[in-house]
Structures are given as structure tokens and as C-alpha cells.
Amino acid sequence: MDFTTLISALAGAATALITVLRFMRDTGSTGELSRTNGKEIPLLPMRKFQTAFLASVIIVGLLMGLVRPLGILQPSELTAFDRLMRSRPTEQPDPRLLVVTINDDDLEYQDQNKMERGIASLSDKTLQTLLQKLNQHQPRVVALDTFHELSINSEFSYLQEQLKKNDNLILTCSIGGIKAPPAITPKQYERLGFSNIPEDADGVIRRQFFGMPPSSQCNTDQSFSLRVALSYLEAENISPIQQTSDESLQIGKVIFPKLISDTGGYQLPRSEERGSQILLNYRTLEPDNSIAQQISLTDILDGSQDAKLPSLVNNRIILIGTTAPSFRDFHMTPYGTEMPGVLIQAHMVSQIISAVLDQRPLLWWWPQALEIIWVWLWAVFVGILIEYWRSPLSRALIVVIAIGILYGLCFLAFTKGGWFPLIPTALGLMLTGVCVVIALPYVQITTTTPTNPTTPFTPTNS
């Protein structure tokens, strides 16, 4: 929320509050009389703490009914989201995944050994050799996060066979971009997933796709990460994916909350509300750790790691993708750093299988009505305390302590997956407090009703 908007909203709220309070004072607390059944009775006095109550209603109404839906708070809410994510306790890497990285040295290794790759990250010869080595050790899933638009050379018969018939080999394409490998036939689209990743306006990846309408060149309605996860979970006898009544997706007993345009701190443009999306709950890792164990392409091809391959590969998900800067497949994350696309895919796959198999929390949020109640309760409570204690130091301490408690509760909830409205609540209680301080000097609140109202003079006969 920019400074000009904040000052304008505060001035408008304070003006409205003072107007309402003056009206109530003039009509309800000045000792005026009203008639009921011919009798004159005093009007009810103004109640104590009405200033705080009205201020909180006006402020929260503006914040949650106008400012937030317009997306004005979203940049600050997403910044708070990132800070909460970075502050969580660290977790261990996912032992079910292995990432085969293709860096600049691996590209040079292929070129030096005359493995004709052109502009691709993997040549046909390299990919065939890689799959032969991996398949010896029975991986549960092999997922290629690289594009293969061209037909496979006929001399690589093993590779052709793998692309056509290996049900544990997941391939990718891009909706609106790169087409699927020619070896994939319409009957094999269940082995194909789109690699599109939703990006926020600030370039940060906080969401992941589950599904999206297919295109003619990428004829699949499920994301790459979902295909990989479902293929892995199939061996665990997990029931197939299904849709709930509110269009969320369910895998096994776990429901994945669907992200919509007005979800919590997200006020997505309608253009971004496409397909089926969920929030991405990254694993918080030590600085030197990655989401999964990694091995370079060259270490596999040159045989230097042959002794370790059985333990690295057996019964795991093998993700293969580029980490070379020349391919520009890097994206910003809530941790303030760029991450290769294949590692973001690994986080996405890990989120799905960890939620289903380990009950790791998914990110969730409250319905809008409950968020409004939460924000208002904080605002009215702080407003009442500020109206009661008139010392500037006491008022400052009230706000500071309230924000500290609020942050602590939001952090604890976030460690369990709950995204509570931190920024609107903090703004609500602060603006309510300021409005109360501004309004009180202009409004004299009476708590008692005059007991001797003026009565007309009646002459008597002597």
C-alpha cells in the first residue's frame, strides 16, 4: 500500500468517524427528550468505546472491502508470505528424488566426445546411454525435464523403444510453446506433462499447475510435476486423482486446495486464474542443501559413479534437467534467489508425494468471511485499549505488542501450512488506533444521562 493511498484512506476514515460520532453525540447524549405515550424521557447515552467500535468497522470495511480486492495490498502480502516461508524451521531433502543435472561442463563433455546435440541439452546418443545406465538399477520413475521436438535417429533403437513403450518414462512439452516428442502417440498422452510454471508479477514462483486445457502441439491436460507424482504413487496403491465438489483435486485422502482469484493474500488477475493451481509449499532447507540429491550427467556417462548408482537410482524418481546458465531456465523463488527449473519441478513433485504419503502440510487459507472477522477483532480490541489508555507511551506499546503477538501467531500457523492475513490485520489495528487518537479530541463522549431535565414552568393559584 503506497503512502498516498494510506494517508487518503486514513483521512477519509477519520472524517467519517468524527462525523458519525458527532451525530450520535448530538442526538443521543446531550440530554434531549423524546416523547413516548405522552411522557418525556431522555434519549439513551452513547456507550463507552463506541469510538473504537466505529473506527474498526470503518477501517476494516475499507481495507477488506475496497483496498484489498483492488490488489493494493498484494505486493506487501506476498513479501510477508516470502518472509514467513524463509523463517520456518529447516527440513531434510526428499530422499525419494534424484536430480541428474546438465550443466555447462556436461554440454562441453558431449561436444568433446562428438555427441552431436546441436542446440539441445542432450543428444540422442547421450540420452540413450543415460537411460541404459539408469534402467539397470530399476528407478521407479524417470522424468525428462528437457524438450525433444525432433524425431529420434533410427540408429538409436533402444532410445526409440524407451520413448514409445516405457510407461515409467515421463516426457514434457510446453502449452503455447514447445511441442511434444514425435515418438509420443495419442494413446501415450498419460506419459506426457506440460512444463509451464505460473509466475507472479514480481517474477517469483509461488504456485504450481495441476492442470490446464491442452494445445494441439502439447496435447496433455496435466502438469509435468503431477504426472511424475502420480506415476510414483501408482506403486503405492493410491487411488486415482479425482475432483471434489468445489473443483479442488484429491489424491488418496488428501485434498489440494484450489487457488482462485480472491484466495487469501492472492488477488490474481482473471487472466492468471487459468487451469487448476495450488500454492507451492517449498521445503525450507539448509543453505548448502538442495531439495534432492544431485549427480551430474558427466559423472554418470564417464562411469566414475557406477559403484554409487544402485543406491542413488533404485526405486527413486529420477529428474533430468538443465542447470546451465546458457539455457536460461532459472526462476526467482520466495527465498530471494534464482533456482533452476528442474529443481523447482522437484519441489513441486515432492510437495505432492509428501502430502499424500507423509501428511506434510499443504498451504491453506481461511474463507473470506473468517478473515474479515479476524482482522476486525484485532482492530476493535486494539482500538478499545487505545481509547482506555490515553498516554502516548502506553498507546505505542499497545500497538507494538499487538503486532508482535500477531506476527507470532501468523508464523506458528504458517509452520502448519496456514496463511493468515498478516498485513491487513496489522494495518487494520494501526489505522484503527490512529483514527481513535484523531477522533477523541473532537468528540465528547458522555456516559451518563442528565437526571434533572428542564421542565416547563406552571403557575399556581395562591
Secondary structure as the mmCIF struct_conf table of DSSP 4:
data_model
#
loop_
_struct_conf.conf_type_id
_struct_conf.id
_struct_conf.beg_label_comp_id
_struct_conf.beg_label_asym_id
_struct_conf.beg_label_seq_id
_struct_conf.end_label_comp_id
_struct_conf.end_label_asym_id
_struct_conf.end_label_seq_id
HELX_RH_AL_P HELX_RH_AL_P1 PHE A 3 GLY A 28
BEND BEND1 SER A 29 THR A 30
STRN STRN1 LEU A 33 THR A 36
TURN_TY1_P TURN_TY1_P1 ASN A 37 GLY A 38
STRN STRN2 LYS A 39 PRO A 42
HELX_LH_PP_P HELX_LH_PP_P1 LEU A 43 ARG A 47
TURN_TY1_P TURN_TY1_P2 LYS A 48 PHE A 49
HELX_RH_AL_P HELX_RH_AL_P2 GLN A 50 LEU A 62
HELX_RH_PI_P HELX_RH_PI_P1 LEU A 63 VAL A 67
TURN_TY1_P TURN_TY1_P3 ARG A 68 LEU A 73
HELX_RH_AL_P HELX_RH_AL_P3 GLN A 74 SER A 87
BEND BEND2 ARG A 88 ARG A 88
HELX_LH_PP_P HELX_LH_PP_P2 PRO A 89 THR A 90
TURN_TY1_P TURN_TY1_P4 PRO A 95 ARG A 96
STRN STRN3 LEU A 97 ILE A 102
HELX_RH_AL_P HELX_RH_AL_P4 ASP A 104 GLN A 112
TURN_TY1_P TURN_TY1_P5 ASN A 113 LYS A 114
TURN_TY1_P TURN_TY1_P6 GLY A 118 ILE A 119
BEND BEND3 ALA A 120 LEU A 122
HELX_RH_AL_P HELX_RH_AL_P5 ASP A 124 ASN A 135
TURN_TY1_P TURN_TY1_P7 GLN A 136 HIS A 137
BEND BEND4 ARG A 140 ARG A 140
STRN STRN4 VAL A 141 LEU A 144
BEND BEND5 THR A 146 THR A 146
BEND BEND6 LEU A 150 LEU A 150
HELX_LH_PP_P HELX_LH_PP_P3 SER A 151 ASN A 153
TURN_TY1_P TURN_TY1_P8 SER A 154 GLU A 155
HELX_RH_AL_P HELX_RH_AL_P6 SER A 157 LYS A 165
TURN_TY1_P TURN_TY1_P9 ASP A 167 ASN A 168
STRN STRN5 LEU A 169 CYS A 173
TURN_TY1_P TURN_TY1_P10 ILE A 175 GLY A 176
BEND BEND7 GLY A 177 ILE A 178
HELX_LH_PP_P HELX_LH_PP_P4 LYS A 179 PRO A 181
TURN_TY1_P TURN_TY1_P11 PRO A 182 ALA A 183
HELX_RH_3T_P HELX_RH_3T_P1 PRO A 186 ARG A 191
STRN STRN6 LEU A 192 PHE A 194
TURN_TY1_P TURN_TY1_P12 ALA A 201 ASP A 202
BEND BEND8 GLY A 203 GLY A 203
STRN STRN7 VAL A 204 VAL A 204
STRN STRN8 ARG A 207 GLY A 211
BEND BEND9 SER A 216 CYS A 218
BEND BEND10 ASP A 221 ASP A 221
STRN STRN9 GLN A 222 SER A 223
HELX_RH_AL_P HELX_RH_AL_P7 PHE A 224 GLU A 234
TURN_TY1_P TURN_TY1_P13 ALA A 235 ASN A 237
HELX_LH_PP_P HELX_LH_PP_P5 ILE A 238 ILE A 241
STRN STRN10 GLN A 242 GLN A 243
TURN_TY1_P TURN_TY1_P14 SER A 245 ASP A 246
BEND BEND11 GLU A 247 GLU A 247
STRN STRN11 LEU A 249 ILE A 251
TURN_TY1_P TURN_TY1_P15 GLY A 252 LYS A 253
STRN STRN12 VAL A 254 PHE A 256
HELX_LH_PP_P HELX_LH_PP_P6 PRO A 257 LEU A 259
TURN_TY1_P TURN_TY1_P16 SER A 261 ASP A 262
BEND BEND12 THR A 263 THR A 263
TURN_TY1_P TURN_TY1_P17 GLY A 264 GLY A 265
HELX_RH_3T_P HELX_RH_3T_P2 ARG A 270 GLU A 272
BEND BEND13 GLY A 275 GLY A 275
STRN STRN13 SER A 276 LEU A 279
HELX_LH_PP_P HELX_LH_PP_P7 TYR A 282 THR A 284
TURN_TY1_P TURN_TY1_P18 PRO A 287 ASP A 288
BEND BEND14 ILE A 291 ALA A 292
STRN STRN14 GLN A 293 SER A 296
HELX_RH_AL_P HELX_RH_AL_P8 LEU A 297 LEU A 301
TURN_TY1_P TURN_TY1_P19 ASP A 302 ASP A 302
BEND BEND15 GLY A 303 GLY A 303
TURN_TY1_P TURN_TY1_P20 SER A 304 LYS A 308
HELX_RH_AL_P HELX_RH_AL_P9 LEU A 309 VAL A 313
TURN_TY1_P TURN_TY1_P21 ASN A 314 ASN A 315
BEND BEND16 ARG A 316 ARG A 316
STRN STRN15 ILE A 317 THR A 322
HELX_RH_3T_P HELX_RH_3T_P3 PRO A 325 PHE A 327
STRN STRN16 PHE A 330 MET A 332
TURN_TY1_P TURN_TY1_P22 PRO A 334 TYR A 335
BEND BEND17 GLY A 336 THR A 337
STRN STRN17 GLU A 338 PRO A 340
HELX_RH_AL_P HELX_RH_AL_P10 GLY A 341 ASP A 358
HELX_LH_PP_P HELX_LH_PP_P8 ARG A 360 LEU A 363
STRN STRN18 TRP A 364 TRP A 364
HELX_RH_AL_P HELX_RH_AL_P11 GLN A 368 TYR A 388
HELX_RH_AL_P HELX_RH_AL_P12 PRO A 392 THR A 415
TURN_TY1_P TURN_TY1_P23 LYS A 416 GLY A 417
STRN STRN19 GLY A 418 GLY A 418
HELX_RH_AL_P HELX_RH_AL_P13 LEU A 422 ALA A 439
HELX_RH_3T_P HELX_RH_3T_P4 LEU A 440 TYR A 442
BEND BEND18 THR A 448 THR A 448
BEND BEND19 THR A 451 ASN A 452
#
